[in-house]
Structure formats: C-alpha cells, structure tokens
C-alpha cells in the first residue's frame, strides 16, 4: 500500500517545504504506481489521505476520478489535481505518445516524442529519464539503426545501471553489427546481473555461434536447459552445434527431444536425417528426410537424393524431378558423369525444363566438355531460363573453347542485365 511517512522524509532526504513534498511525492510515488499498474488502487488508498489530506484538501477530488478511465488518463487527472508543473505533464504526454507510436510500429514518431521528453526530463530528478533513452534505443534498434541504439542504451546504463535488461539489448545491437566480442561482453554482464534469465544464455550462445565457437555455444544452451528443461529451442540449437562439432549421437538425441515435443518441427527431422546420413544410417536418414518433405515439400534438395542413392535405387521415383535432384546430388559430389546421366534422364521425361538444361550444362562445363555445355546453356536461354547467370556461364564456356567474340557478347549481355 502507498504510505507517506509523517517524518516528511523521501529517498533519505528531509523535506521541509510543502510544495517540494507535494512535487516529490506525486512525481515519485504516483509514477511508481503507474509503472506497476497500481494507480486504481491508489484512488482508494486510505494511507495516503491519513496524512496528506490534513495538509491538502485533495481527497474528494481524487476520489471523484472516474475509475474506468485508462491509467494514462487517471495519471493526468492526478497531475492536474495536485497542480504538478505543466512541463512535467508535457513530458508525460510525450512519453505516452511515444509508447503508443511504438505499439503501432511508428518508430519515427516514437523517437520524435522520446527525444522531446529527454530534452525536458533532466530538469526533474524524480523522473527516471534513463527509461526514455532505453525506449528510444529500442525504437532505433527496430529501425536497424544499431549505432544510435547502442548510443542510447549506453546513456541509459550510465544513468541507471539497475536497468539490467539494457545490457542484453545492447548486446543484441552489437550482434546485429557483427561485433560479436562486444555482444558477448554485454550478454555476460546481463548474465551476472540476472543469472537465471535463459534468454541471455540463448543470445550469447548465438553470438558464440557467429564466432564459430560451438563448444561455448553448447555450454550456454546446456545452462539454459538446466534452468528451463522445457526450453525446446535450446535443444534444437544445441543439436545444431553438436552436429557442427561432429557429435552426431548427441545431436540426434537433441533433435529427437525436439521432435517428441513438436512432431511437426520440420527442420528437426531434416537435421536429424543429415546426422543419420553422416553416420551412414541411411534407412533412418531416408525416413527423416521423407518426413521433412511431407511437412515441407520445399526441403526436397540435393541432400535428399544423396541419401536416396546411398539407400536403395528403387527409392528413386521414375519422374523428371527425382532424376533432376539426383543429378544435383551427383553434381555436388563432383561425380559429373553420373550427374549428366541423371539430368539426361530428366530431360527425356520433360524437355521443357530450362533449369535441367542449365544444370546439365554446368556438369558438362566442369567435366571439360565445352561444346555440350554451350549447347545446353543455349537451350536454357531459348526456354527463357530466369537466371541471367546462364549468360555468364555460356560466356566462360565460349572463352575456354577459344570462341572469344561469342564470349565477349555473352559477358556484355550478363553485365548489362545486372
């Protein structure tokens, strides 16, 4: 409950002037109620009036406030009743407007209003204008203006080091700037201040990932899991890092944990399938890849058919798409003859697909057969292949074949289309 003591002491300082008492009390105590969603309780609070009503005849006016108003409007009514300095009211209006603009996603307007509040706030010590820097920094962050966000977060920290959330937010801004060392430094400070906040471990783990330090990333996600065993995202990310560090059994265990909790988590099947494939457990790999494709057909890629070709030949369907992806698998494996065979099978089943001619052209080129490569690239162009890279590749094939004029024409076309 709100209590103002008869010693007239606020924040350790004896107050002798009634106006000073009123201003300090209203700004500090009522704003604190506003931040903690207790304004409506303030309207019924007897402790406040036990002392204050003897000095100021405000009780009736306060109790007359419509309790159905929003907290912002109640706050402004209180400010009027207690005759708070108009400039403070203006500051609060700027802050409210900024908050509303932020909610609406209008970050420019939010920044404009926070800036006006910041220009006025230093004149009133009870106002914690570190929060305005913090909020404006968050607006800059959402606008991807990370340097300005970092500058505001740093000012907020200097004004109020108890705003522990800011270290994590500044760390996120550093991470977006790819300054991973400073990001890790801030996340580490945040962890020291809030050692049980799993999000700080998550963010620092991602920063370690960006630095390629997978072992420390594993440590952070392991700690996050210890703090919150149901933090499934942590299992998924730790599975990725186990996979990167070739600890495939542990990766499979983590992906399985994810799948048990979220049976439609497509990428968990995909990555577990890849882990099984590397362990040469091809049947399990194929099962996982089939499941991932069932959930998301766009995941059917070269890896899928690389697994298929190592499992059982009959698993490859007799259609152009399957031959195309199997050709990609052989191509990425450097087996150009086998790639050409599969692309040729695909073309025999569907001769209208420009992408297949282009991919077979790449295989011919890398196999040193420039005439065939030029023929396939030309066919892809005639079929309106959408990627202008086909001109660049045909130009290279012409050049390596000694056809320099044709090569120059293709290179000109390629660069003019960029």
C-alpha positions as CSV (number, residue, x, y, z in Angstrom):
1,X,0.0,0.0,0.0
2,X,1.1,3.6,-0.6
3,X,2.4,5.2,2.6
4,X,3.9,8.7,3.0
5,X,5.5,8.9,6.4
6,X,4.9,11.8,8.8
7,X,8.7,12.4,9.1
8,X,8.5,14.0,5.7
9,X,11.5,12.0,4.5
10,X,11.7,10.9,0.9
11,X,14.7,8.9,-0.5
12,X,16.8,9.7,2.5
13,X,16.4,13.5,2.3
14,X,14.4,15.5,4.8
15,X,11.9,17.7,3.1
16,X,10.8,20.9,4.8
17,X,8.9,22.7,2.0
18,X,5.3,21.6,1.5
19,X,5.5,22.3,-2.3
20,X,8.6,20.3,-2.5
21,X,7.0,17.5,-0.6
22,X,4.0,17.5,-2.9
23,X,6.1,17.5,-6.1
24,X,8.4,14.8,-4.9
25,X,5.6,12.7,-3.6
26,X,3.4,13.0,-6.7
27,X,6.2,12.5,-9.2
28,X,7.9,9.7,-7.4
29,X,5.1,7.8,-5.8
30,X,2.3,8.1,-8.3
31,X,4.6,7.4,-11.2
32,X,5.8,4.3,-9.4
33,X,2.1,3.3,-9.1
34,X,1.6,3.9,-12.8
35,X,4.6,1.7,-13.8
36,X,3.4,-1.1,-11.5
37,X,-0.3,-0.9,-12.6
38,X,-1.5,0.2,-9.1
39,X,-3.0,3.5,-10.0
40,X,-6.6,2.4,-9.5
41,X,-5.7,1.1,-6.0
42,X,-4.2,4.5,-5.3
43,X,-7.6,6.0,-5.8
44,X,-8.9,4.0,-2.8
45,X,-5.8,4.2,-0.7
46,X,-6.5,5.4,2.9
47,X,-2.9,5.5,3.9
48,X,-2.2,8.4,1.6
49,X,-5.0,10.5,2.8
50,X,-4.3,9.8,6.5
51,X,-1.6,12.3,6.4
52,X,-1.8,14.2,3.1
53,X,-5.4,15.1,3.4
54,X,-4.7,17.0,6.6
55,X,-2.4,19.3,4.6
56,X,-4.1,19.5,1.2
57,X,-7.8,19.3,0.6
58,X,-7.5,16.8,-2.3
59,X,-9.2,13.7,-1.0
60,X,-12.6,14.5,-2.6
61,X,-11.2,15.4,-5.9
62,X,-9.1,12.3,-6.1
63,X,-12.0,10.0,-5.1
64,X,-14.1,11.7,-7.8
65,X,-11.9,10.5,-10.6
66,X,-13.7,8.1,-12.9
67,X,-12.0,4.7,-12.2
68,X,-13.0,3.4,-15.6
69,X,-10.5,5.8,-17.3
70,X,-7.3,4.4,-18.7
71,X,-4.2,4.5,-16.4
72,X,-2.7,7.3,-18.6
73,X,-5.8,9.5,-18.2
74,X,-6.0,8.8,-14.5
75,X,-2.4,9.8,-14.1
76,X,-3.0,13.1,-16.0
77,X,-6.1,13.8,-13.8
78,X,-4.0,13.3,-10.7
79,X,-1.3,15.6,-12.0
80,X,-3.9,18.3,-12.6
81,X,-5.5,17.9,-9.1
82,X,-2.1,18.2,-7.4
83,X,-1.1,21.1,-9.6
84,X,2.0,19.5,-10.9
85,X,4.3,21.6,-13.0
86,X,2.9,21.8,-16.6
87,X,6.3,20.9,-18.0
88,X,6.2,17.6,-16.2
89,X,2.7,17.0,-17.6
90,X,4.2,17.7,-21.1
91,X,7.0,15.2,-20.5
92,X,4.5,12.5,-19.6
93,X,2.4,13.3,-22.6
94,X,5.5,12.9,-24.8
95,X,6.2,9.6,-23.2
96,X,2.7,8.3,-23.5
97,X,2.5,9.4,-27.2
98,X,5.9,7.7,-27.8
99,X,4.7,4.5,-26.2
100,X,1.6,4.4,-28.3
101,X,3.6,5.1,-31.5
102,X,5.9,2.3,-30.6
103,X,3.0,-0.1,-30.2
104,X,1.7,1.0,-33.6
105,X,5.1,0.3,-35.2
106,X,5.6,4.0,-36.0
107,X,9.2,4.2,-34.7
108,X,10.0,7.6,-36.2
109,X,7.1,9.3,-34.3
110,X,8.1,7.4,-31.2
111,X,11.7,8.6,-31.5
112,X,10.5,12.1,-32.0
113,X,8.4,12.1,-28.8
114,X,11.0,10.3,-26.7
115,X,13.6,12.9,-27.9
116,X,11.3,15.8,-26.7
117,X,10.8,14.1,-23.3
118,X,14.6,13.6,-23.0
119,X,15.2,17.3,-23.7
120,X,13.0,18.2,-20.7
121,X,13.5,15.3,-18.2
122,X,16.9,16.2,-16.8
123,X,15.3,19.2,-15.0
124,X,13.2,16.9,-12.8
125,X,15.2,14.5,-10.8
126,X,12.3,12.2,-9.7
127,X,11.8,11.3,-13.4
128,X,13.9,8.4,-14.5
129,X,14.7,9.6,-17.9
130,X,17.1,6.6,-18.4
131,X,14.0,4.8,-19.4
132,X,13.4,7.2,-22.3
133,X,16.9,6.6,-23.6
134,X,16.3,2.9,-23.2
135,X,12.9,3.0,-25.1
136,X,14.3,5.3,-27.8
137,X,17.2,2.9,-28.2
138,X,14.7,0.1,-28.8
139,X,13.0,2.2,-31.5
140,X,16.3,2.8,-33.2
141,X,17.0,-1.0,-32.9
142,X,13.7,-1.8,-34.7
143,X,14.7,0.7,-37.4
144,X,18.0,-1.2,-37.8
145,X,19.9,1.9,-36.8
146,X,22.2,0.0,-34.4
147,X,24.8,2.6,-33.7
148,X,22.1,5.0,-32.5
149,X,20.5,2.2,-30.5
150,X,23.9,1.4,-28.8
151,X,24.5,5.1,-28.0
152,X,21.1,5.4,-26.3
153,X,21.5,2.1,-24.4
154,X,24.9,3.2,-23.2
155,X,23.4,6.5,-21.9
156,X,20.6,4.7,-20.2
157,X,23.1,2.4,-18.4
158,X,25.2,5.4,-17.3
159,X,22.1,7.0,-15.8
160,X,20.7,3.8,-14.2
161,X,22.8,0.7,-14.0
162,X,19.9,-1.1,-12.4
163,X,18.1,-1.4,-15.8
164,X,19.7,-4.8,-16.3
165,X,17.6,-5.6,-19.4
166,X,19.6,-3.0,-21.4
167,X,22.8,-5.0,-21.4
168,X,21.1,-7.8,-23.2
169,X,19.5,-5.3,-25.7
170,X,22.8,-3.5,-26.3
171,X,24.4,-6.9,-26.8
172,X,21.8,-7.7,-29.4
173,X,22.6,-4.5,-31.2
174,X,26.3,-5.3,-31.2
175,X,25.4,-8.8,-32.6
176,X,23.5,-7.3,-35.4
177,X,26.6,-5.1,-36.2
178,X,28.6,-8.4,-36.2
179,X,30.6,-7.1,-33.3
180,X,30.4,-10.4,-31.6
181,X,33.1,-9.8,-28.9
182,X,31.2,-6.7,-27.6
183,X,27.9,-8.6,-27.8
184,X,29.3,-11.5,-25.8
185,X,30.7,-9.0,-23.2
186,X,27.3,-7.4,-22.8
187,X,25.4,-10.7,-22.6
188,X,28.0,-11.8,-20.0
189,X,27.2,-8.7,-17.9
190,X,23.5,-9.4,-18.3
191,X,24.0,-13.0,-17.1
192,X,25.9,-11.8,-14.0
193,X,23.1,-9.5,-13.1
194,X,20.3,-11.9,-14.0
195,X,21.9,-15.4,-13.8
196,X,18.6,-17.2,-14.2
197,X,17.4,-15.4,-17.4
198,X,17.6,-18.1,-20.1
199,X,17.3,-15.6,-22.9
200,X,20.7,-14.1,-22.1
201,X,22.3,-17.6,-22.5
202,X,20.3,-18.0,-25.7
203,X,21.6,-14.7,-27.1
204,X,25.2,-15.3,-26.0
205,X,25.0,-18.8,-27.5
206,X,24.0,-17.3,-30.8
207,X,26.9,-14.8,-30.6
208,X,29.3,-17.7,-30.0
209,X,27.8,-19.5,-33.0
210,X,28.6,-16.5,-35.2
211,X,32.2,-16.6,-34.0
212,X,32.3,-20.4,-34.8
213,X,32.9,-21.1,-31.1
214,X,30.4,-24.1,-30.9
215,X,31.8,-25.5,-27.7
216,X,30.9,-22.4,-25.7
217,X,27.6,-22.2,-27.5
218,X,26.9,-25.7,-26.3
219,X,27.8,-24.7,-22.8
220,X,25.3,-21.8,-22.9
221,X,22.4,-23.8,-24.3
222,X,23.2,-26.6,-21.8
223,X,22.9,-24.0,-19.0
224,X,19.6,-22.7,-20.5
225,X,18.2,-26.2,-20.5
226,X,19.3,-26.7,-16.8
227,X,17.4,-23.5,-15.9
228,X,14.3,-24.4,-18.1
229,X,14.1,-28.1,-19.1
230,X,11.2,-27.3,-21.4
231,X,13.1,-24.7,-23.4
232,X,12.8,-26.7,-26.7
233,X,14.6,-24.1,-28.8
234,X,17.7,-24.7,-26.7
235,X,17.7,-28.4,-27.6
236,X,17.3,-27.6,-31.3
237,X,20.2,-25.1,-31.3
238,X,22.4,-27.4,-29.2
239,X,21.7,-30.2,-31.6
240,X,22.9,-28.0,-34.4
241,X,26.2,-27.3,-32.5
242,X,26.7,-31.0,-31.7
243,X,26.3,-31.7,-35.4
244,X,28.8,-29.0,-36.3
245,X,31.3,-30.5,-33.8
246,X,30.7,-34.0,-35.2
247,X,29.0,-35.3,-32.0
248,X,26.3,-36.9,-34.1
249,X,24.8,-39.1,-31.4
250,X,24.2,-36.2,-29.1
251,X,22.8,-34.2,-32.0
252,X,20.4,-37.0,-32.7
253,X,19.3,-37.1,-29.1
254,X,18.6,-33.4,-29.0
255,X,16.7,-33.4,-32.3
256,X,14.7,-36.3,-31.0
257,X,13.8,-34.3,-27.9
258,X,12.5,-31.5,-30.1
259,X,10.5,-33.9,-32.3
260,X,9.0,-35.6,-29.2
261,X,7.7,-32.2,-28.1
262,X,6.9,-30.7,-31.5
263,X,6.2,-33.6,-34.0
264,X,5.8,-31.1,-36.9
265,X,9.1,-29.3,-36.4
266,X,10.3,-29.8,-40.0
267,X,14.0,-28.8,-39.6
268,X,14.4,-31.1,-36.7
269,X,13.6,-34.1,-39.0
270,X,15.8,-32.6,-41.7
271,X,18.9,-32.1,-39.5
272,X,18.4,-35.4,-37.7
273,X,18.2,-37.1,-41.1
274,X,21.5,-35.4,-42.1
275,X,23.1,-36.6,-38.8
276,X,21.9,-40.2,-39.5
277,X,23.3,-39.9,-43.1
278,X,26.7,-38.9,-41.9
279,X,26.6,-41.8,-39.5
280,X,25.8,-44.0,-42.6
281,X,22.4,-45.0,-41.1
282,X,20.8,-44.4,-44.4
283,X,17.4,-46.0,-43.8
284,X,16.8,-43.8,-40.7
285,X,18.1,-40.8,-42.7
286,X,15.7,-41.5,-45.5
287,X,12.8,-41.8,-43.1
288,X,13.6,-38.5,-41.5
289,X,14.0,-36.8,-44.9
290,X,10.8,-38.2,-46.2
291,X,9.0,-36.8,-43.1
292,X,10.6,-33.4,-43.5
293,X,9.5,-33.3,-47.2
294,X,6.0,-34.4,-46.2
295,X,5.9,-31.4,-43.8
296,X,7.6,-29.0,-46.3
297,X,8.0,-30.1,-50.0
298,X,10.5,-27.2,-50.5
299,X,13.0,-29.2,-48.5
300,X,13.5,-31.7,-51.3
301,X,17.0,-30.9,-52.3
302,X,20.3,-32.4,-53.3
303,X,20.9,-33.8,-49.8
304,X,17.6,-35.8,-50.0
305,X,18.7,-37.6,-53.2
306,X,22.2,-38.0,-51.9
307,X,20.7,-40.1,-49.1
308,X,18.4,-41.9,-51.6
309,X,21.2,-43.0,-53.8
310,X,23.0,-44.5,-50.8
311,X,19.9,-46.3,-49.5
312,X,18.2,-48.2,-52.3
313,X,18.0,-47.4,-56.0
314,X,14.3,-48.3,-56.1
315,X,13.6,-45.4,-53.8
316,X,14.2,-43.0,-56.7
317,X,10.9,-42.4,-58.4
318,X,10.8,-42.6,-62.2
319,X,10.0,-39.0,-62.8
320,X,11.9,-35.9,-64.1
321,X,12.0,-34.2,-60.7
322,X,13.6,-37.2,-59.0
323,X,16.2,-37.5,-61.7
324,X,16.9,-33.8,-61.6
325,X,17.6,-33.8,-57.8
326,X,19.6,-37.0,-58.0
327,X,21.6,-35.3,-60.7
328,X,22.2,-32.3,-58.4
329,X,23.4,-34.8,-55.7
330,X,25.9,-36.3,-58.0
331,X,27.0,-32.9,-59.3
332,X,27.6,-31.5,-55.8
333,X,29.5,-34.7,-55.0
334,X,31.8,-34.0,-58.0
335,X,30.5,-37.0,-59.9
336,X,29.9,-35.2,-63.2
337,X,29.3,-38.3,-65.5
338,X,26.6,-39.6,-63.2
339,X,25.1,-36.1,-62.9
340,X,24.9,-35.8,-66.7
341,X,23.2,-39.2,-66.9
342,X,20.5,-38.3,-64.4
343,X,20.0,-34.8,-66.0
344,X,19.6,-36.5,-69.4
345,X,17.0,-38.9,-67.9
346,X,15.1,-35.9,-66.6
347,X,15.2,-34.1,-70.0
348,X,13.9,-37.2,-71.7
349,X,10.9,-37.2,-69.4
350,X,10.5,-33.4,-69.5
351,X,12.3,-31.5,-72.2
352,X,10.6,-28.1,-71.3
353,X,12.5,-27.5,-68.0
354,X,15.2,-24.8,-68.6
355,X,16.8,-25.4,-65.2
356,X,17.7,-29.0,-66.1
357,X,19.5,-27.9,-69.3
358,X,21.3,-25.3,-67.2
359,X,22.4,-27.8,-64.6
360,X,23.5,-30.3,-67.2
361,X,25.4,-27.5,-68.9
362,X,27.3,-26.9,-65.6
363,X,28.1,-30.6,-65.3
364,X,29.4,-30.6,-68.9
365,X,31.4,-27.5,-68.3
366,X,33.0,-28.8,-65.1
367,X,33.7,-32.1,-67.0
368,X,35.6,-30.1,-69.6
369,X,33.1,-30.7,-72.4
370,X,32.6,-27.1,-73.5
371,X,30.6,-27.7,-76.8
372,X,28.0,-29.7,-74.9
373,X,27.9,-27.1,-72.2
374,X,27.4,-24.3,-74.7
375,X,24.6,-26.3,-76.3
376,X,22.8,-26.8,-73.0
377,X,23.2,-23.2,-71.9
378,X,21.8,-22.0,-75.3
379,X,18.8,-24.4,-74.9
380,X,18.2,-23.0,-71.4
381,X,18.2,-19.4,-72.8
382,X,15.8,-20.3,-75.5
383,X,13.5,-21.8,-72.9
384,X,13.6,-18.4,-71.0
385,X,15.7,-19.5,-68.1
386,X,15.1,-16.9,-65.4
387,X,18.7,-16.6,-64.0
388,X,21.0,-14.3,-66.0
389,X,23.9,-16.3,-64.7
390,X,23.4,-18.6,-67.8
391,X,25.0,-15.9,-70.0
392,X,28.0,-15.7,-67.7
393,X,28.4,-19.4,-67.7
394,X,28.0,-19.7,-71.5
395,X,30.5,-16.8,-71.9
396,X,33.0,-18.8,-69.8
397,X,32.4,-21.9,-71.9
398,X,32.9,-19.9,-75.1
399,X,36.1,-18.3,-73.7
400,X,37.6,-21.7,-72.6
401,X,36.6,-23.1,-76.0
402,X,38.6,-20.3,-77.7
403,X,35.4,-18.5,-79.1
404,X,36.4,-15.1,-77.8
405,X,33.9,-12.9,-79.7
406,X,31.0,-15.0,-78.6
407,X,32.3,-14.9,-75.1
408,X,32.6,-11.1,-75.2
409,X,29.0,-10.9,-76.4
410,X,27.7,-13.1,-73.5
411,X,29.7,-11.2,-70.9
412,X,28.3,-7.9,-72.2
413,X,24.8,-9.3,-72.0
414,X,25.4,-10.6,-68.5
415,X,26.8,-7.3,-67.1
416,X,24.1,-5.2,-68.8
417,X,21.4,-7.2,-67.1
418,X,22.9,-6.8,-63.6
